[in-house]
Amino acid sequence: MSRAEARIDLEAFAHNLTVLRAAAPRSQQMAVVKADAYGHGLLPMARAAREAGAEWLGAALFSEALELRAEGDSGPLLAWLAAPEDPWGEVLEAGIDVGVSTPDHLERVAATGQRARLHLKLDTGLGRAGCPPSNWESFVSRAKALQHAGRAEIVGIWSHFTVADDPRNPLNTVQIERFHAGVEQAAALGVQPEHLHLANSAATLSLPDAHFTLVRPGIAMYGVSPGVAMGTPQELGLRPVMTLIGRFTTVKRLPAGSGLSYGHQYTLPADATVGVVPLGYADGIPRNATNVGPVFAAGRRRVIAGRVCMDQFMLDLGDDPALEGDEVVLFGSGDEEVPLAEDWAQATGTIGYEIVTRLGPRVPRVYVGEDR
């Protein structure tokens, strides 16, 4: 093993897709693999999603979708986050569906000369991408005109939740109602696409009224809870997919009172064995994990001792034995004392999504359960 690695459990990934399928049995799955599959590796996870039965893949960036096509994926694929300079024509030529939110998007589609497969996005309350309800009628009418001219096919209408990770929040019901209203308004204009989709991971697991023809699970596929109010991965029936492991590069004995790392923000309370782990903020370890980041090392859970450096951090092992080369688990299954990604999120004031997606390219991904 190298100094560190992220072990990706493909059997756990397939299990999670099965759990999500059972939660929305009448909907097709769009497995979201944006952001390098939430840090797990775009191409291997896309292959694993297809093998597990996902009918669709979802990517944010056009470049992600084009990479999938270049590597041979030919199934239904949606990309939705485009900059003006992006290669719209190349994307449409590759048979990639595009999510569109503005009249400018429609004009860029028209300018390519390619026939586009469009998913019209309605802003039901997130305030991010999506056409505002006040402009929805004109937006749908323009898209319909492109379809009438043979320049487009309106494949879907979609939106995105704001607080689905809080299933009891009344805004979820408001957004579902707004989505229905937008669909009905489009139907009155003669637009009735094959697919409607609103549900992300949280809504797939907890809001059946949001299960239309497609659901778009993302973070839950990777065994990370969509939010604190949803419960732990274990409570949701999910299995964490990524286990982040480092190895001690230095183990030494230091006397009581020794300061550790920059600024001496940690001082040994007694004579102790100190281990150095070669992972730091250049690898995606949060710098604010200083003195709080949980790890499993030398037989039990501990926290980082002293400031997280660019390439490494330190642990106070007390009198517990350790050797250079021994494994240190930053997060993984949550079994026994092994931390979850959610434990890191709680310790550093963020969400599990960020913990897994921020992991840098210096950490190799090793796929377990892949028969290639």
MOVEN-V256122 format. One record per residue. N is the residue number from 1. PHI is phi in whole degrees, 0 to 359 (999 if undefined). Layout:
# MOVEN-V256122
n->N phi->PHI
n->N phi->PHI
This chain:
# MOVEN-V256122
n->1 phi->999
n->2 phi->284
n->3 phi->302
n->4 phi->199
n->5 phi->201
n->6 phi->251
n->7 phi->273
n->8 phi->250
n->9 phi->268
n->10 phi->287
n->11 phi->292
n->12 phi->297
n->13 phi->299
n->14 phi->297
n->15 phi->301
n->16 phi->296
n->17 phi->296
n->18 phi->294
n->19 phi->299
n->20 phi->292
n->21 phi->297
n->22 phi->293
n->23 phi->286
n->24 phi->224
n->25 phi->290
n->26 phi->262
n->27 phi->248
n->28 phi->287
n->29 phi->258
n->30 phi->252
n->31 phi->282
n->32 phi->273
n->33 phi->241
n->34 phi->296
n->35 phi->54
n->36 phi->55
n->37 phi->53
n->38 phi->54
n->39 phi->85
n->40 phi->266
n->41 phi->111
n->42 phi->303
n->43 phi->290
n->44 phi->298
n->45 phi->285
n->46 phi->296
n->47 phi->299
n->48 phi->296
n->49 phi->294
n->50 phi->299
n->51 phi->296
n->52 phi->276
n->53 phi->104
n->54 phi->296
n->55 phi->286
n->56 phi->235
n->57 phi->241
n->58 phi->238
n->59 phi->234
n->60 phi->280
n->61 phi->276
n->62 phi->301
n->63 phi->297
n->64 phi->296
n->65 phi->295
n->66 phi->295
n->67 phi->296
n->68 phi->297
n->69 phi->296
n->70 phi->297
n->71 phi->268
n->72 phi->104
n->73 phi->287
n->74 phi->240
n->75 phi->277
n->76 phi->304
n->77 phi->211
n->78 phi->242
n->79 phi->234
n->80 phi->220
n->81 phi->243
n->82 phi->246
n->83 phi->265
n->84 phi->306
n->85 phi->275
n->86 phi->293
n->87 phi->279
n->88 phi->303
n->89 phi->299
n->90 phi->296
n->91 phi->295
n->92 phi->292
n->93 phi->297
n->94 phi->280
n->95 phi->74
n->96 phi->266
n->97 phi->291
n->98 phi->237
n->99 phi->274
n->100 phi->237
n->101 phi->232
n->102 phi->225
n->103 phi->303
n->104 phi->298
n->105 phi->301
n->106 phi->295
n->107 phi->292
n->108 phi->294
n->109 phi->299
n->110 phi->298
n->111 phi->287
n->112 phi->285
n->113 phi->79
n->114 phi->267
n->115 phi->275
n->116 phi->256
n->117 phi->256
n->118 phi->251
n->119 phi->243
n->120 phi->278
n->121 phi->259
n->122 phi->256
n->123 phi->279
n->124 phi->263
n->125 phi->150
n->126 phi->286
n->127 phi->76
n->128 phi->259
n->129 phi->283
n->130 phi->113
n->131 phi->281
n->132 phi->298
n->133 phi->305
n->134 phi->294
n->135 phi->252
n->136 phi->298
n->137 phi->300
n->138 phi->291
n->139 phi->295
n->140 phi->297
n->141 phi->297
n->142 phi->294
n->143 phi->297
n->144 phi->296
n->145 phi->298
n->146 phi->297
n->147 phi->295
n->148 phi->298
n->149 phi->277
n->150 phi->79
n->151 phi->263
n->152 phi->203
n->153 phi->234
n->154 phi->277
n->155 phi->270
n->156 phi->208
n->157 phi->236
n->158 phi->210
n->159 phi->203
n->160 phi->221
n->161 phi->288
n->162 phi->259
n->163 phi->225
n->164 phi->296
n->165 phi->287
n->166 phi->240
n->167 phi->304
n->168 phi->272
n->169 phi->293
n->170 phi->296
n->171 phi->296
n->172 phi->299
n->173 phi->296
n->174 phi->300
n->175 phi->293
n->176 phi->297
n->177 phi->296
n->178 phi->295
n->179 phi->295
n->180 phi->303
n->181 phi->298
n->182 phi->294
n->183 phi->296
n->184 phi->295
n->185 phi->296
n->186 phi->295
n->187 phi->297
n->188 phi->296
n->189 phi->268
n->190 phi->89
n->191 phi->249
n->192 phi->226
n->193 phi->289
n->194 phi->293
n->195 phi->238
n->196 phi->235
n->197 phi->210
n->198 phi->221
n->199 phi->280
n->200 phi->269
n->201 phi->303
n->202 phi->299
n->203 phi->290
n->204 phi->301
n->205 phi->278
n->206 phi->224
n->207 phi->233
n->208 phi->299
n->209 phi->293
n->210 phi->261
n->211 phi->272
n->212 phi->265
n->213 phi->288
n->214 phi->229
n->215 phi->239
n->216 phi->239
n->217 phi->292
n->218 phi->233
n->219 phi->303
n->220 phi->294
n->221 phi->301
n->222 phi->268
n->223 phi->78
n->224 phi->250
n->225 phi->295
n->226 phi->293
n->227 phi->177
n->228 phi->302
n->229 phi->292
n->230 phi->278
n->231 phi->103
n->232 phi->282
n->233 phi->305
n->234 phi->298
n->235 phi->294
n->236 phi->270
n->237 phi->81
n->238 phi->262
n->239 phi->241
n->240 phi->304
n->241 phi->267
n->242 phi->259
n->243 phi->240
n->244 phi->262
n->245 phi->233
n->246 phi->242
n->247 phi->227
n->248 phi->297
n->249 phi->261
n->250 phi->219
n->251 phi->227
n->252 phi->209
n->253 phi->260
n->254 phi->231
n->255 phi->280
n->256 phi->306
n->257 phi->91
n->258 phi->291
n->259 phi->273
n->260 phi->245
n->261 phi->66
n->262 phi->302
n->263 phi->76
n->264 phi->48
n->265 phi->282
n->266 phi->223
n->267 phi->236
n->268 phi->297
n->269 phi->283
n->270 phi->206
n->271 phi->307
n->272 phi->205
n->273 phi->274
n->274 phi->243
n->275 phi->246
n->276 phi->253
n->277 phi->249
n->278 phi->276
n->279 phi->223
n->280 phi->213
n->281 phi->291
n->282 phi->291
n->283 phi->263
n->284 phi->104
n->285 phi->285
n->286 phi->300
n->287 phi->295
n->288 phi->280
n->289 phi->280
n->290 phi->310
n->291 phi->66
n->292 phi->224
n->293 phi->295
n->294 phi->275
n->295 phi->218
n->296 phi->248
n->297 phi->209
n->298 phi->49
n->299 phi->91
n->300 phi->201
n->301 phi->282
n->302 phi->219
n->303 phi->235
n->304 phi->304
n->305 phi->252
n->306 phi->91
n->307 phi->289
n->308 phi->291
n->309 phi->264
n->310 phi->298
n->311 phi->239
n->312 phi->198
n->313 phi->217
n->314 phi->234
n->315 phi->229
n->316 phi->271
n->317 phi->264
n->318 phi->59
n->319 phi->257
n->320 phi->286
n->321 phi->286
n->322 phi->202
n->323 phi->232
n->324 phi->300
n->325 phi->100
n->326 phi->296
n->327 phi->282
n->328 phi->232
n->329 phi->261
n->330 phi->282
n->331 phi->205
n->332 phi->181
n->333 phi->289
n->334 phi->83
n->335 phi->290
n->336 phi->51
n->337 phi->254
n->338 phi->289
n->339 phi->292
n->340 phi->266
n->341 phi->302
n->342 phi->296
n->343 phi->294
n->344 phi->295
n->345 phi->298
n->346 phi->297
n->347 phi->292
n->348 phi->250
n->349 phi->72
n->350 phi->221
n->351 phi->238
n->352 phi->302
n->353 phi->308
n->354 phi->292
n->355 phi->299
n->356 phi->279
n->357 phi->283
n->358 phi->278
n->359 phi->299
n->360 phi->276
n->361 phi->287
n->362 phi->288
n->363 phi->263
n->364 phi->292
n->365 phi->266
n->366 phi->242
n->367 phi->262
n->368 phi->255
n->369 phi->97
n->370 phi->270
n->371 phi->270
n->372 phi->272
